[in-house]
Amino acid sequence: MSIIKSSQLETILNYPLQFRLQKKVINFVENGGTLTKAAHTFGIGRASIYRWLSHPKLSATKVKSRQRKLNWKELEKDVKQNPESRVVRQS
């Protein structure tokens, strides 16, 4: 079982709330509410509302490639050079 930091857990739990808030604010503005009134009512900055409205479809973005944090070849080389430094997992 992995340990999740409280800040990570808060981010994970708040994501659906943030998404629902965005939908509520967008719906409010699209149904005739003003940006200023939406910002005041929902406690959101006007810049955030403008940004949300500029993206017509809220959807996931597929990342085609990303830079990995570990260089596996360098790690393998380091482990071979320093075999006494290996971490042994305890179950």
N, CA and C atoms as a LAMMPS dump frame, in Angstrom:
ITEM: TIMESTEP
0
ITEM: NUMBER OF ATOMS
273
ITEM: BOX BOUNDS ff ff ff
-5.0000000000000000e+02 5.0000000000000000e+02
-5.0000000000000000e+02 5.0000000000000000e+02
-5.0000000000000000e+02 5.0000000000000000e+02
ITEM: ATOMS id mol type element x y z
1 1 1 N 0.846 -1.179 0
2 1 2 C 0 0 0
3 1 3 C 0.892 1.244 0
4 2 1 N 0.602 2.169 -0.888
5 2 2 C 1.421 3.372 -0.963
6 2 3 C 0.874 4.427 -0.009
7 3 1 N 1.761 5.285 0.413
8 3 2 C 1.381 6.367 1.316
9 3 3 C 1.184 7.628 0.49
10 4 1 N 0.033 8.255 0.654
11 4 2 C -0.281 9.475 -0.067
12 4 3 C -0.171 10.634 0.917
13 5 1 N 0.558 11.656 0.519
14 5 2 C 0.692 12.85 1.355
15 5 3 C -0.66 13.552 1.435
16 6 1 N -0.891 14.267 2.525
17 6 2 C -2.181 14.938 2.711
18 6 3 C -2.443 15.96 1.611
19 7 1 N -1.395 16.632 1.123
20 7 2 C -1.601 17.611 0.049
21 7 3 C -2.023 16.923 -1.244
22 8 1 N -1.462 15.721 -1.51
23 8 2 C -1.861 14.967 -2.696
24 8 3 C -3.292 14.485 -2.567
25 9 1 N -3.66 14.011 -1.383
26 9 2 C -5.009 13.533 -1.15
27 9 3 C -6.007 14.673 -1.306
28 10 1 N -5.652 15.84 -0.792
29 10 2 C -6.53 17.006 -0.922
30 10 3 C -6.734 17.35 -2.386
31 11 1 N -5.68 17.29 -3.187
32 11 2 C -5.786 17.569 -4.615
33 11 3 C -6.676 16.548 -5.299
34 12 1 N -6.491 15.274 -4.965
35 12 2 C -7.287 14.205 -5.564
36 12 3 C -8.762 14.376 -5.217
37 13 1 N -9.048 14.668 -3.957
38 13 2 C -10.435 14.796 -3.526
39 13 3 C -11.087 16.072 -4.041
40 14 1 N -10.322 17.136 -4.219
41 14 2 C -10.89 18.41 -4.657
42 14 3 C -11.076 18.491 -6.158
43 15 1 N -10.445 17.629 -6.932
44 15 2 C -10.555 17.729 -8.381
45 15 3 C -12.004 17.636 -8.845
46 16 1 N -12.78 16.628 -8.406
47 16 2 C -14.173 16.589 -8.848
48 16 3 C -14.961 17.81 -8.403
49 17 1 N -14.662 18.339 -7.224
50 17 2 C -15.343 19.535 -6.757
51 17 3 C -15.02 20.728 -7.644
52 18 1 N -13.757 20.854 -8.028
53 18 2 C -13.334 21.949 -8.902
54 18 3 C -14.03 21.841 -10.256
55 19 1 N -14.106 20.626 -10.778
56 19 2 C -14.746 20.417 -12.074
57 19 3 C -16.23 20.781 -11.991
58 20 1 N -16.89 20.357 -10.915
59 20 2 C -18.311 20.69 -10.749
60 20 3 C -18.51 22.19 -10.585
61 21 1 N -17.601 22.84 -9.88
62 21 2 C -17.688 24.286 -9.713
63 21 3 C -17.556 24.982 -11.06
64 22 1 N -16.625 24.535 -11.882
65 22 2 C -16.46 25.12 -13.214
66 22 3 C -17.747 24.982 -14.011
67 23 1 N -18.355 23.8 -13.962
68 23 2 C -19.587 23.575 -14.708
69 23 3 C -20.702 24.497 -14.205
70 24 1 N -20.805 24.658 -12.88
71 24 2 C -21.831 25.534 -12.306
72 24 3 C -21.628 26.981 -12.743
73 25 1 N -20.385 27.438 -12.679
74 25 2 C -20.09 28.831 -13.039
75 25 3 C -20.369 29.065 -14.52
76 26 1 N -19.925 28.15 -15.364
77 26 2 C -20.162 28.288 -16.81
78 26 3 C -21.656 28.282 -17.102
79 27 1 N -22.371 27.396 -16.466
80 27 2 C -23.821 27.318 -16.648
81 27 3 C -24.492 28.624 -16.194
82 28 1 N -24.051 29.164 -15.071
83 28 2 C -24.588 30.416 -14.547
84 28 3 C -24.41 31.546 -15.563
85 29 1 N -23.207 31.652 -16.107
86 29 2 C -22.906 32.738 -17.053
87 29 3 C -23.654 32.517 -18.371
88 30 1 N -23.707 31.288 -18.846
89 30 2 C -24.39 31.002 -20.113
90 30 3 C -25.901 31.22 -20.018
91 31 1 N -26.453 31.163 -18.811
92 31 2 C -27.885 31.384 -18.622
93 31 3 C -28.21 32.823 -18.224
94 32 1 N -27.302 33.731 -18.529
95 32 2 C -27.599 35.15 -18.375
96 32 3 C -26.96 35.842 -17.192
97 33 1 N -26.262 35.114 -16.33
98 33 2 C -25.591 35.758 -15.205
99 33 3 C -24.362 36.511 -15.682
100 34 1 N -24.027 37.59 -14.997
101 34 2 C -22.845 38.356 -15.391
102 34 3 C -21.597 37.709 -14.805
103 35 1 N -20.474 38.001 -15.417
104 35 2 C -19.198 37.482 -14.927
105 35 3 C -18.905 37.996 -13.518
106 36 1 N -19.183 39.262 -13.291
107 36 2 C -18.926 39.848 -11.983
108 36 3 C -19.794 39.194 -10.916
109 37 1 N -21.064 38.969 -11.224
110 37 2 C -21.974 38.328 -10.276
111 37 3 C -21.542 36.882 -10.025
112 38 1 N -21.121 36.178 -11.064
113 38 2 C -20.653 34.79 -10.913
114 38 3 C -19.405 34.752 -10.035
115 39 1 N -18.491 35.672 -10.283
116 39 2 C -17.259 35.725 -9.502
117 39 3 C -17.564 35.964 -8.029
118 40 1 N -18.486 36.879 -7.763
119 40 2 C -18.857 37.2 -6.383
120 40 3 C -19.617 36.025 -5.742
121 41 1 N -20.563 35.46 -6.457
122 41 2 C -21.405 34.388 -5.924
123 41 3 C -20.602 33.141 -5.585
124 42 1 N -19.7 32.756 -6.481
125 42 2 C -18.958 31.505 -6.31
126 42 3 C -17.573 31.694 -5.693
127 43 1 N -17.17 32.945 -5.463
128 43 2 C -15.868 33.207 -4.852
129 43 3 C -14.709 32.862 -5.763
130 44 1 N -14.876 33.135 -7.048
131 44 2 C -13.868 32.821 -8.064
132 44 3 C -13.432 34.129 -8.721
133 45 1 N -12.165 34.202 -9.105
134 45 2 C -11.678 35.382 -9.803
135 45 3 C -12.235 35.464 -11.216
136 46 1 N -12.456 36.677 -11.694
137 46 2 C -12.992 36.862 -13.046
138 46 3 C -12.061 36.294 -14.102
139 47 1 N -10.758 36.372 -13.853
140 47 2 C -9.795 35.831 -14.821
141 47 3 C -9.988 34.319 -14.99
142 48 1 N -10.278 33.628 -13.896
143 48 2 C -10.518 32.18 -13.981
144 48 3 C -11.754 31.897 -14.813
145 49 1 N -12.797 32.69 -14.625
146 49 2 C -14.033 32.483 -15.386
147 49 3 C -13.785 32.733 -16.866
148 50 1 N -13.063 33.8 -17.191
149 50 2 C -12.719 34.049 -18.593
150 50 3 C -11.937 32.868 -19.181
151 51 1 N -10.994 32.339 -18.418
152 51 2 C -10.195 31.205 -18.887
153 51 3 C -11.078 29.98 -19.118
154 52 1 N -12 29.704 -18.192
155 52 2 C -12.89 28.555 -18.333
156 52 3 C -13.803 28.717 -19.541
157 53 1 N -14.269 29.933 -19.779
158 53 2 C -15.157 30.17 -20.914
159 53 3 C -14.411 30.112 -22.247
160 54 1 N -13.114 30.353 -22.225
161 54 2 C -12.347 30.321 -23.479
162 54 3 C -12.119 28.897 -23.973
163 55 1 N -12.308 27.918 -23.092
164 55 2 C -12.19 26.509 -23.472
165 55 3 C -13.596 25.939 -23.555
166 56 1 N -14.17 25.875 -24.772
167 56 2 C -15.573 25.477 -24.887
168 56 3 C -15.871 24.062 -24.388
169 57 1 N -14.92 23.169 -24.516
170 57 2 C -15.158 21.794 -24.096
171 57 3 C -14.127 21.411 -23.034
172 58 1 N -14.603 21.11 -21.842
173 58 2 C -13.713 20.666 -20.783
174 58 3 C -13.496 19.175 -20.944
175 59 1 N -12.322 18.813 -21.402
176 59 2 C -12.045 17.399 -21.599
177 59 3 C -10.594 17.102 -21.247
178 60 1 N -10.323 15.838 -21.102
179 60 2 C -8.967 15.415 -20.784
180 60 3 C -8.057 15.642 -21.985
181 61 1 N -6.801 15.895 -21.703
182 61 2 C -5.806 16.074 -22.748
183 61 3 C -4.869 14.883 -22.727
184 62 1 N -4.734 14.22 -23.854
185 62 2 C -3.84 13.078 -23.928
186 62 3 C -2.421 13.573 -24.192
187 63 1 N -1.507 13.17 -23.338
188 63 2 C -0.106 13.55 -23.481
189 63 3 C 0.565 12.509 -24.362
190 64 1 N 1.152 12.958 -25.453
191 64 2 C 1.775 12.02 -26.396
192 64 3 C 3.122 11.521 -25.888
193 65 1 N 3.886 12.4 -25.318
194 65 2 C 5.172 11.984 -24.755
195 65 3 C 5.506 12.915 -23.597
196 66 1 N 6.24 12.375 -22.672
197 66 2 C 6.663 13.206 -21.547
198 66 3 C 8.058 12.799 -21.123
199 67 1 N 8.737 13.732 -20.543
200 67 2 C 10.09 13.475 -20.09
201 67 3 C 10.029 12.691 -18.787
202 68 1 N 10.738 11.604 -18.731
203 68 2 C 10.764 10.775 -17.533
204 68 3 C 11.732 11.353 -16.522
205 69 1 N 11.422 11.161 -15.261
206 69 2 C 12.273 11.68 -14.209
207 69 3 C 13.519 10.827 -14.024
208 70 1 N 13.407 9.556 -14.353
209 70 2 C 14.553 8.665 -14.198
210 70 3 C 15.134 8.293 -15.546
211 71 1 N 16.426 8.293 -15.606
212 71 2 C 17.116 7.764 -16.768
213 71 3 C 17.478 6.331 -16.385
214 72 1 N 16.745 5.363 -16.929
215 72 2 C 16.886 3.969 -16.507
216 72 3 C 18.278 3.422 -16.763
217 73 1 N 18.928 3.837 -17.836
218 73 2 C 20.284 3.359 -18.124
219 73 3 C 21.273 3.876 -17.082
220 74 1 N 21.136 5.142 -16.714
221 74 2 C 22.005 5.715 -15.688
222 74 3 C 21.759 5.044 -14.335
223 75 1 N 20.519 4.745 -14.036
224 75 2 C 20.196 4.073 -12.778
225 75 3 C 20.804 2.674 -12.738
226 76 1 N 20.672 1.942 -13.834
227 76 2 C 21.246 0.596 -13.907
228 76 3 C 22.767 0.646 -13.752
229 77 1 N 23.379 1.607 -14.402
230 77 2 C 24.83 1.785 -14.311
231 77 3 C 25.243 2.087 -12.863
232 78 1 N 24.49 2.955 -12.198
233 78 2 C 24.795 3.319 -10.825
234 78 3 C 24.637 2.12 -9.886
235 79 1 N 23.605 1.317 -10.088
236 79 2 C 23.383 0.139 -9.247
237 79 3 C 24.513 -0.868 -9.422
238 80 1 N 24.969 -1.03 -10.659
239 80 2 C 26.08 -1.959 -10.913
240 80 3 C 27.376 -1.461 -10.275
241 81 1 N 27.588 -0.162 -10.285
242 81 2 C 28.805 0.407 -9.705
243 81 3 C 28.765 0.421 -8.177
244 82 1 N 27.576 0.471 -7.61
245 82 2 C 27.413 0.563 -6.162
246 82 3 C 26.429 -0.497 -5.651
247 83 1 N 26.787 -1.771 -5.745
248 83 2 C 25.832 -2.811 -5.365
249 83 3 C 25.488 -2.809 -3.865
250 84 1 N 26.384 -2.287 -3.043
251 84 2 C 26.134 -2.259 -1.604
252 84 3 C 25.09 -1.198 -1.231
253 85 1 N 24.777 -0.314 -2.124
254 85 2 C 23.848 0.784 -1.82
255 85 3 C 22.403 0.456 -2.148
256 86 1 N 22.145 -0.74 -2.612
257 86 2 C 20.766 -1.091 -2.996
258 86 3 C 19.83 -1.092 -1.796
259 87 1 N 18.607 -0.692 -2.065
260 87 2 C 17.555 -0.708 -1.055
261 87 3 C 16.819 -2.042 -1.172
262 88 1 N 16.688 -2.74 -0.069
263 88 2 C 15.999 -4.021 -0.078
264 88 3 C 14.603 -3.786 0.488
265 89 1 N 13.584 -4.213 -0.275
266 89 2 C 12.213 -4.064 0.196
267 89 3 C 11.909 -5.089 1.266
268 90 1 N 11.223 -4.627 2.269
269 90 2 C 10.791 -5.529 3.343
270 90 3 C 9.292 -5.734 3.199
271 91 1 N 8.849 -6.968 3.294
272 91 2 C 7.414 -7.207 3.147
273 91 3 C 6.763 -7.513 4.469
